[in-house]
Amino acid sequence: MARVAANQDRAEAERAHYVYVQHSTMSSRKGKTIQCEEITDYRITPSDNGVHDELVKLDGRLRVNGNYVTYHTLAPDSDSSKVENEKDSVSVTIGGDSADRDMVEHMRANLMHDKSKDGLNTKLFPLTSKEQADYAFQLTGQERMNGRDVYHITFRPKDKDDFGWKGEAYVDTEAFEPVMVTTGMARKIPFAVRTFLGTNLPGLGFTVIYAPQPDGVWFPASFSTEFKIHVLYFFRRDILMNAQNREFEKTHSTSRMLDDVTPVDPAKP
C-alpha cells in the first residue's frame, strides 16, 4: 500500500496539468418518481488553489404540482461561486417545491466540486499517503478486472469508533494504481444521533473506476453513488448520481527561439 500511496500522491500532482469535462447526472427520487434531475457538464481547469470548475451546460427538471418544470441554470439562491467553489455550509429547507433542487445542487457541490484535481471529494477514497495513515488494509486475493490483473484489498478505519469508510480496492499488480474502489460507511449512525438529528443515511457508499491516460497518468474515469436520505421522519428520498470525466487535454506551453533578429531601436520612429 506504500507504493499505491506514492503513486496516488504523484498522480494527484500530475492531474493538475489536465483540462477535462465532467459530465454528471444527479437525481432525487421519491419511490419511483423523479422529483428533481440535473444533467451537467463542468469544464475542470487547473488553478493556483487546485482547480477551477466552470458550468458549461445544465439540463434540469423539477416536479412541481405533478408536472415537470425545466430549467438551465443553477437555483438563484445557490450562487455558483459560493456553493460550488467555496463550499460554505448551506442548509436545505425541507418542504416546498425547491427542496429537491436544493438538495441535488448542494450534494453535487459537496461530493464532486471540492477543489480536488480528480473532480470528486478527496476524502471519499483513502488511498493517498495522508489518508492511508488512518486505515487498516488487508490483502484478500488476486483477480482479473477490466483486462488487468489486480490485487483485491479490503480496508476500514483503524479506530473502530470512527465513522469513516470501509470498502474494497482493486489495485493493478504492475502499475500499483487503483482500478476500482468501492466504499460504504464503516459504522451505522447511532440511533441516539439519528433521533436527535432526525436524519438517517442508509446505504451511503460510492464506487469509482480509474483508467490510465496515454501518458500513463491514472484518472478517475467514473464515479457513482446511490443512497437513501431520511430527514425529520417524513422527508424520504433516494439520491442517485453518476459522473464521468472525459475529453482530457493536457495543458502545455510552447516557446520558439528566433535567430538573426535585428533588435528594435526605441529611438527610431
N, C-alpha and C positions, 0 to 999 in steps of 0.2 A: 504493500500500500504506500510505502515511502516513494517508490518510483511513480506510482499513479499520482500522488500529491505533487511531486516535482513536475510531472508532465502537465498537470492541471494548472499549476502556477504559471508555467511557461506559456501554455496555450492561452490562458486568460490575458496575458500581456500581449500576445501576438494578435488576438482578436480585436484589439484596439485599432488595428490597421485596416479593418474591413468596413465597408458600407454594404448594407443589405436591407431587404424588405421583410418585415414581419407581418404575415397575414394571419389573422385570427378570427375565430367565430366564438362568441360567448353568449350564453342564453340563460334565462331564468325561467323555470317551468313550475307550474302548479299542476301536479299529476301529469297528464299527457299534454296539457295545454301550454303553449309557449306564451309567457306573459311579456317578455322582452327579449329581443335578439339583436345583437350588433355584429356586423362583419366589418372588420377594419384592416387597413393597410397602413403601417407606420414605416417610414424610412429611418433607419438607425445609422447615425454617423458618429465618428469619434469626436470627442471634445476634451477640453482640459480636465474636466472633473469626472470623466467616464465616457458617457455617450450622450448624444442629443437625439431625441425621438420626435419626428415630425409627422403629424397625422396627414396622410395623403388622401385617404378615402374612407368614408364611413357610410354604410347602408344599415339603417336601423329600423326596427318596427316595434311598436309598443301597443299592447292590448288595452283599449280604453272603452269601457261600457260594451264589451263584447265585440268590438271592431278594432282592426289594426290601423294605427296611425304611423306613417313612415316619416323618417327624418334623416338628415345627412350631416349633422353637426353634433358636437357634444352638448350635453344639457347646459343651459345658460348659467346655472349656478355652480357648475363643475368646471371652473376655469382650467383650461388645459395646462397652463404653466404652473398652476397651483396643485392640482390633483395629480396629474401625470408625471410632473417633474420634481416638485418639492416634497411630495409625499406627506403633506400635512394631514393630521388626523381629522378625518371628515366623518361626521355622524350621518347615518342614513335614517331618514324619517320613515318609520314603519306605518303603513296605511297610506291611502291616496294613490292616485294613478302613477305618480313618479317614483314610487318606492323601488320597483323592479329595475327601472332605468338607472337610478342612482346606484343600486347595488351592483349591477353589471359594470358600470363605468369605474366605480371605486375599486372593485375587486380586480379588474383588469390592470388598473394602475398599480395596485399593491403586489400582484403576482408577477407582472412582467416588466413594468417600467420603473425599475428601481435604480437606474443609472448603471446597471451591470453591463458588461460587454457582451453578454450572452443573450440579452433580451428576456431574461427571466430572473426571478428573485434569487440572489446569490446564496441565501440561507436554506434553500429547499433541498439541496443535494450536497451532503457533507464530504466532498472528495478533495478539496484543496487542503494544503498543509495546515492552514488556520482552523478549518472546520473539523479536520480529522482528529485533532487533539482531544475532542470531547466524545469520541465514538469508539466502540469496540467492533472489530471486524473479524469475520471467520470465513475461511475458505471451505466451501461445501462440495466442490467438484469442478469438472471441466466439461464444457458443452460446445455445441455448434450453433451460432446465431448470425443471421444476416450474412451468411457466407464466410464467417470468420470463426476461428477457434477462440473461445472465451473462457475465462475463469468465472465461476459462479460464487459470488461473495455475499454474505449477509452482514448487516450492521444494525446497531442500536446504540442508544446513549450509554456511556459508561455509568452515569448516575441513574439508577433505576427509578428515581423520583422525578427525573427530568421529563418535561412534556415536549421532547424533541421528536425526531423522525426515526423510524425503523424501516428497514427495507432490504432490497436486493440490488446488487450492482453486477453487471456482466462486463468484464474487462478483457479487451483484446490481449491475447497471450504474447503477441510480438510488439505491438505499439505501446502496451500498458496504458491505453486510453479507454474510457468507458464507452461501450456500445449501447447499453441501455441501463437506466436506473429507475427503479420504482420505489416509492416511499409511502408510508402511512404513519399515522400518529402512534408514537411509542406507547402512550397511555391514553385511556379514555378520560375525558374531562370529568372530574369528580362530581358526584351527584349534588353535593352541597354547593359547589361552584355553579353548576347548571341551574340549581334552584335560585341562587342569589342573582345571577345574571339573566336568567330566563332565556339562555341561549345554549344550543347544542349543535355540534358539527359532526354527525355520524358519517363514517365512511370517507373522511377527508384524506386525500392522498394524491400523488402525482406520478406521472410517467414521462420520462424524457429519453429521446433517442438521439444518439450522436452519429455524425458521419464526417469523414475527412474531406478537406478541400484539396484541390490539385497540388498545392504546395505542401501538403502534409499537416496543415493545421486542422485540428478536430473542432467541430462546431456543433452545438445543439441543433438538430435538424427539425425536430418536432417536440411539442410539449403539450400534455393534455391532463385534464382532471375532470372528475365527476363526483359530486358530493351533495349531501342534503344540508340544509340550514333550517333550524327551528328557532324562532325568536318569540319570546313572550307567549309561548304555548299556543298561539293562534296563527302566526305567520310562518308558513312552511313552504319551502321552495327546493327544487333540485337545480343545482348550478352545474352547467356543462361548459367546458372550454377546450378548444383545440387550436393550436398555433403552429405555424411553420415558418422557419427562417429560410429565405430563398433570395435569388438574384444577388448573390455575393459578388462584390467587386473589391479587390484590394487597392487601397489608396497608394498612390505613388507620386513622385515628383521627378521631373527630368531637367537636366541642365545641358548647356552646349557651350563649348569653348570656341571663341571666334579668333581666327588668326589674321594677321596683316590688316588690322582695322586701324584707320587713321584717327587719333584722338580728336575730339571736337574742341576748338579754341573758343572758350566762352567770350573772348573779347571781340570776336568777329561776328558780324550780323548774320 
